[in-house]
Amino acid sequence: ILRRQPEHLLKYVLKELATPGELTKSAMIMGRKISASAVNEKIAKYADEFVICSECKKPDTKLVKEGNAMIIRCLACGAHRPVRTNI
């Protein structure tokens, strides 16, 4: 479980795949045909960038807004780092 807003993940994946799309109650609908492996690759990239702690490699993190920056804060080891916000 990523513990992120589905809209945040959707926005990231759609931008990375350069396609329009939307989120329904049970599915993500994309504007063109895309292979499952390409979508899974982008979700894994999202997890590395916005979920996994860079220090302890655990997924026990949360996104926190501090001023103008988004920070990923690890609940397991206490580490924190900025993440890109231009998605």
C-alpha positions in Angstrom: 0.0 0.0 0.0 1.5 3.3 -1.1 -0.6 5.5 1.4 -0.8 8.4 -1.0 -3.8 10.2 -2.5 -4.9 8.3 -5.6 -5.2 11.6 -7.5 -1.5 12.3 -6.8 -0.5 8.9 -8.2 -2.8 9.4 -11.2 -1.4 12.8 -12.0 2.2 11.4 -11.9 1.5 8.4 -14.0 -0.5 10.3 -16.6 2.3 13.0 -16.9 5.0 10.3 -17.2 3.1 8.4 -19.9 2.1 11.7 -21.7 -1.6 10.6 -22.0 -4.9 12.0 -20.7 -6.9 10.0 -18.3 -9.2 9.9 -15.3 -9.9 8.1 -12.1 -13.2 6.3 -11.5 -14.3 4.6 -8.3 -12.6 1.3 -9.4 -10.3 2.0 -12.3 -7.8 4.4 -13.9 -8.9 5.1 -17.5 -6.3 6.3 -19.9 -6.8 8.1 -23.2 -4.7 5.6 -25.2 -3.7 2.0 -25.1 -0.6 1.5 -22.9 1.0 -1.8 -21.9 0.6 -3.0 -18.3 4.4 -3.2 -18.0 4.7 0.5 -18.8 2.1 1.4 -16.2 3.8 -0.8 -13.6 7.1 0.7 -14.4 5.8 4.2 -13.7 4.1 3.1 -10.5 7.4 1.6 -9.3 9.2 4.9 -10.2 6.5 6.8 -8.3 7.1 4.6 -5.2 10.9 5.1 -5.4 10.4 8.9 -5.6 7.4 9.5 -3.3 7.0 6.6 -1.0 10.3 4.6 -0.2 12.6 6.1 2.4 16.0 6.8 0.8 17.8 6.0 4.1 16.2 2.8 5.4 14.3 1.7 2.3 11.0 1.2 4.1 7.7 2.4 2.8 6.6 3.8 6.1 6.6 7.5 5.0 4.2 10.4 4.6 4.3 13.5 2.4 4.4 16.8 4.4 4.2 20.3 3.0 6.7 22.6 4.7 6.5 26.1 3.4 6.7 25.8 -0.4 8.4 22.4 -0.4 7.0 18.9 -0.2 9.0 16.7 2.2 8.9 12.9 2.4 9.2 12.0 6.1 10.0 8.5 7.2 8.0 7.2 10.2 10.4 4.3 10.8 13.8 6.1 11.0 12.9 9.8 11.1 14.8 10.7 7.9 13.4 13.4 5.6 14.1 14.7 2.2 12.5 17.1 -0.3 10.7 15.7 -3.3 9.9 17.3 -6.6 6.6 19.1 -6.8 6.2 19.8 -10.5 3.9 16.9 -11.3 
